[in-house]
């Protein structure tokens, strides 16, 4: 018996596919060619873009926005007001926090966790089981490994409250902040101030950055 529920005022395109026992909240919008899997739950006012795929048992929070062609894996949870960009992929059982933003074509691995109000930029990749904390920022094209795999990075140290590490592909990370090395060279002081780093944490991060640059043959300004 199919117990699919369609809420009041929900809009579903004629060629969209709604799986068995799915729940579509009131005022939700399901775009052309979108596929909603069995037992999936689409929250009130949420928008599922053209050609997007919502996996079996996935949950999309209230007023979340799933972009055109995006894929949400089985059992994944998308928090309310979160934004998933065009062509992005959210892995099975991954969790995207309330108000978080996932950029176009970004990839979030299976079981990964993205915190509330975090921002994952276009084309970034978050590895299987990795965790990005609340308000964390990952730059365009960055690659973040799971915490359990940070040890294989060419460089990894603890800078006070946060780990600093070579994130690969020309990127450097301190805690949840992952950006191109060039961005860190120019903006390290600003990022440290914004995150409330102590003077010691700031200098440790600077030393770690300089070490990674030396290992990679990147010249760092002396002033």
C-alpha positions as CSV (number, residue, x, y, z in Angstrom):
1,X,0.0,0.0,0.0
2,X,1.4,3.4,-1.0
3,X,1.1,6.0,1.7
4,X,2.6,8.9,-0.2
5,X,1.6,12.2,1.3
6,X,1.3,15.5,-0.6
7,X,0.9,18.6,1.5
8,X,-1.4,21.5,0.9
9,X,-0.2,23.9,-1.8
10,X,2.7,21.6,-2.9
11,X,3.6,22.0,-6.6
12,X,4.8,18.9,-8.5
13,X,5.8,18.9,-12.1
14,X,3.9,16.5,-14.3
15,X,7.0,14.5,-15.3
16,X,8.5,14.4,-11.7
17,X,8.7,11.0,-10.1
18,X,7.5,10.5,-6.5
19,X,8.4,7.2,-4.8
20,X,6.3,5.0,-2.6
21,X,5.6,6.4,0.9
22,X,7.3,9.7,0.3
23,X,6.2,12.8,2.1
24,X,6.0,16.2,0.3
25,X,5.4,19.1,2.7
26,X,3.0,21.9,2.2
27,X,4.1,24.5,-0.3
28,X,7.0,22.4,-1.5
29,X,8.0,22.6,-5.2
30,X,9.2,19.6,-7.1
31,X,10.8,20.6,-10.5
32,X,10.6,19.1,-13.9
33,X,12.1,15.6,-14.2
34,X,13.1,15.5,-10.5
35,X,13.1,12.1,-8.8
36,X,12.0,11.6,-5.2
37,X,12.9,8.2,-3.7
38,X,10.9,5.9,-1.6
39,X,10.3,7.1,2.0
40,X,12.0,10.4,1.3
41,X,10.7,13.5,3.2
42,X,10.5,16.9,1.6
43,X,10.0,19.6,4.1
44,X,7.5,22.5,4.0
45,X,8.4,25.1,1.4
46,X,11.4,23.2,0.1
47,X,12.4,23.5,-3.5
48,X,13.7,20.5,-5.5
49,X,15.2,21.7,-8.8
50,X,14.9,20.4,-12.3
51,X,16.3,17.0,-12.8
52,X,17.4,16.6,-9.1
53,X,17.5,13.2,-7.5
54,X,16.5,12.6,-3.8
55,X,17.5,9.2,-2.6
56,X,15.5,6.7,-0.7
57,X,14.8,7.8,2.9
58,X,16.6,11.1,2.5
59,X,15.2,14.1,4.4
60,X,15.1,17.6,3.0
61,X,14.4,20.3,5.7
62,X,12.0,23.2,5.6
63,X,12.7,25.8,3.0
64,X,15.8,24.1,1.8
65,X,16.8,24.5,-1.8
66,X,18.1,21.7,-3.9
67,X,19.7,22.9,-7.2
68,X,19.1,21.7,-10.7
69,X,20.6,18.3,-11.3
70,X,21.8,17.8,-7.8
71,X,21.9,14.4,-6.2
72,X,21.0,13.7,-2.6
73,X,22.0,10.2,-1.5
74,X,20.0,7.6,0.4
75,X,19.4,8.5,4.0
76,X,21.1,11.9,3.7
77,X,19.8,14.8,5.8
78,X,19.6,18.3,4.5
79,X,18.9,20.9,7.2
80,X,16.3,23.6,7.0
81,X,17.2,26.7,4.9
82,X,20.3,24.8,3.5
83,X,21.3,25.5,-0.1
84,X,22.6,22.7,-2.4
85,X,24.0,24.1,-5.7
86,X,23.5,23.0,-9.2
87,X,25.0,19.6,-10.0
88,X,26.2,19.1,-6.4
89,X,26.4,15.5,-5.0
90,X,25.6,14.7,-1.4
91,X,26.6,11.1,-0.4
92,X,24.6,8.4,1.3
93,X,23.9,9.2,5.0
94,X,25.7,12.6,4.8
95,X,24.4,15.4,7.0
96,X,24.1,19.0,5.9
97,X,23.4,21.5,8.7
98,X,20.8,24.2,9.0
99,X,21.5,27.2,6.7
100,X,24.6,25.5,5.2
101,X,25.6,26.3,1.6
102,X,27.0,23.7,-0.8
103,X,28.3,25.2,-4.0
104,X,27.8,24.1,-7.6
105,X,29.2,20.7,-8.5
106,X,30.7,20.2,-5.0
107,X,31.0,16.7,-3.7
108,X,30.1,15.7,-0.2
109,X,31.2,12.1,0.6
110,X,29.2,9.3,2.2
111,X,28.6,9.8,5.9
112,X,30.3,13.3,5.9
113,X,29.0,16.0,8.2
114,X,28.7,19.7,7.3
115,X,27.8,22.0,10.2
116,X,25.2,24.7,10.6
117,X,25.9,27.7,8.4
118,X,29.0,26.2,6.9
119,X,30.0,27.2,3.4
120,X,31.4,24.7,0.9
121,X,32.4,26.4,-2.3
122,X,32.0,25.5,-6.0
123,X,33.8,22.2,-7.1
124,X,35.1,21.5,-3.5
125,X,35.2,17.9,-2.4
126,X,34.6,16.7,1.2
127,X,35.8,13.1,1.7
128,X,33.9,10.2,3.0
129,X,33.2,10.6,6.8
130,X,34.9,14.0,7.0
131,X,33.5,16.7,9.2
132,X,33.3,20.5,8.7
133,X,32.2,22.4,11.8
134,X,29.7,25.1,12.3
135,X,30.4,28.2,10.2
136,X,33.3,26.4,8.5
137,X,34.5,27.6,5.1
138,X,36.0,25.5,2.4
139,X,37.3,27.3,-0.7
140,X,36.7,26.7,-4.3
141,X,38.1,23.4,-5.6
142,X,39.5,22.4,-2.2
143,X,39.8,18.8,-1.2
144,X,39.2,17.8,2.4
145,X,40.1,14.4,3.8
146,X,38.4,12.8,6.7
147,X,39.9,13.5,10.2
148,X,41.1,9.9,10.4
149,X,43.0,10.3,7.2
150,X,44.7,13.7,7.9
151,X,47.8,11.8,9.0
152,X,48.6,10.9,5.4
153,X,48.8,14.6,4.5
154,X,52.4,15.7,3.7
155,X,52.2,18.1,6.6
156,X,50.0,18.1,9.7
157,X,50.4,19.9,13.1
158,X,48.3,21.2,15.9
159,X,48.1,25.0,16.2
160,X,46.4,25.5,19.6
161,X,42.7,24.6,19.2
162,X,43.0,23.6,15.5
163,X,45.0,21.3,13.3
164,X,46.9,22.9,10.4
165,X,47.5,20.7,7.4
166,X,48.5,20.5,3.8
167,X,45.1,19.9,2.1
168,X,46.6,19.0,-1.3
169,X,46.0,20.5,-4.7
170,X,47.6,23.8,-3.7
171,X,45.4,24.2,-0.6
172,X,46.1,24.7,3.1
173,X,43.8,24.1,6.0
174,X,43.5,25.3,9.6
175,X,40.6,23.5,11.3
176,X,37.5,23.9,9.0
177,X,39.0,26.7,7.0
178,X,40.5,25.3,3.7
179,X,41.6,27.8,1.0
180,X,44.2,28.0,-1.8
181,X,47.7,28.7,-0.4
182,X,47.7,32.1,-2.2
183,X,44.5,33.1,-0.2
184,X,46.2,32.2,3.1
185,X,49.3,34.2,2.3
186,X,47.2,37.3,1.7
187,X,44.5,36.8,4.3
188,X,45.9,34.7,7.2
189,X,45.7,37.6,9.7
190,X,42.2,38.5,8.8
191,X,41.0,34.9,9.1
192,X,42.8,34.5,12.4
193,X,41.1,37.6,13.8
194,X,37.7,36.6,12.5
195,X,38.0,33.2,14.3
196,X,39.3,34.7,17.5
197,X,42.7,33.0,17.3
198,X,45.2,33.9,20.0
199,X,48.6,35.5,19.0
200,X,50.3,32.2,19.6
201,X,47.7,30.3,17.4
202,X,48.2,32.9,14.7
203,X,51.9,32.5,14.7
204,X,51.8,28.7,14.8
205,X,49.5,28.8,11.8
206,X,51.8,31.2,10.0
207,X,54.8,28.9,10.7
208,X,52.8,25.8,9.5
209,X,51.9,27.7,6.3
210,X,55.5,28.7,5.6
211,X,56.6,25.2,6.2
212,X,54.0,23.8,3.6
213,X,55.1,26.5,1.2
214,X,58.7,25.5,1.6
215,X,57.9,21.9,1.0
216,X,56.0,22.8,-2.1
217,X,58.5,25.3,-3.4
218,X,56.2,28.3,-3.0
219,X,57.8,31.6,-2.2
220,X,56.2,33.5,0.8
221,X,56.6,37.2,1.3
222,X,58.8,38.1,4.3
223,X,56.7,41.0,5.3
